[in-house]
Amino acid sequence: MTRLLPIENNPAMARDPNTQAIVSINSDELAQARLAKKKRRKAAAEQEQLKQDVDLLKNELSEMKDLLKKLIEK
């Protein structure tokens, strides 16, 4: 692996001399970013599950209304 070159005035960043890319070398920030991403994905999954649950309840309630209307008509 190529040795990264430090960036002046920013100890958390370094430059890859082969690609000239600037990369973060702060492992704490990287861990925090990964944790934040994991939390966002979990929250989005929970929100999607809640949406599906609400849709299911709406459908079931509609079916119950239809059944009640049929019972009243008889």
C-alpha positions in Angstrom: 0.0 0.0 0.0 1.1 3.5 -0.7 2.0 5.8 2.1 -0.4 8.7 2.5 0.8 12.2 2.5 -0.5 14.5 5.3 -2.5 17.6 4.4 -1.3 20.9 5.8 -3.6 22.5 8.4 -5.8 19.4 8.6 -4.4 16.4 10.5 -7.5 14.4 9.9 -7.0 14.3 6.1 -4.3 12.8 3.9 -3.6 12.6 0.1 -3.0 9.4 -1.8 0.0 10.1 -4.0 -1.1 7.6 -6.7 -4.6 8.9 -7.2 -4.3 12.4 -5.7 -7.5 11.6 -3.7 -7.9 13.2 -0.4 -9.0 10.7 2.3 -10.0 10.9 5.9 -7.6 9.2 8.3 -9.6 9.9 11.4 -10.9 6.5 12.5 -13.2 8.1 15.2 -15.0 10.2 12.7 -15.3 7.2 10.4 -16.8 5.1 13.1 -19.2 7.9 14.0 -20.3 8.3 10.4 -20.9 4.6 10.1 -22.9 4.5 13.3 -25.0 7.5 12.1 -25.6 5.8 8.7 -26.7 2.6 10.5 -29.1 4.6 12.7 -30.6 6.4 9.7 -31.1 3.1 7.9 -32.7 1.6 11.0 -35.0 4.6 11.4 -36.0 4.4 7.7 -36.7 0.7 8.0 -38.9 1.3 11.1 -40.7 4.1 9.3 -41.4 1.8 6.3 -42.6 -0.9 8.7 -45.0 1.5 10.4 -46.3 2.7 7.0 -47.0 -0.9 6.0 -48.7 -1.6 9.3 -51.0 1.5 8.9 -51.8 0.5 5.4 -52.7 -3.0 6.6 -54.9 -1.6 9.4 -56.7 0.7 6.8 -57.4 -2.3 4.6 -58.7 -4.4 7.5 -60.9 -1.5 8.7 -62.3 -1.1 5.3 -63.1 -4.8 5.1 -64.8 -4.6 8.5 -66.9 -1.7 7.3 -68.0 -3.6 4.3 -68.9 -6.6 6.4 -70.9 -4.4 8.7 -72.8 -2.8 5.8 -73.7 -6.2 4.5 -75.0 -7.3 7.9 -77.1 -4.2 8.2 -78.5 -4.7 4.7 -79.8 -8.1 5.6 
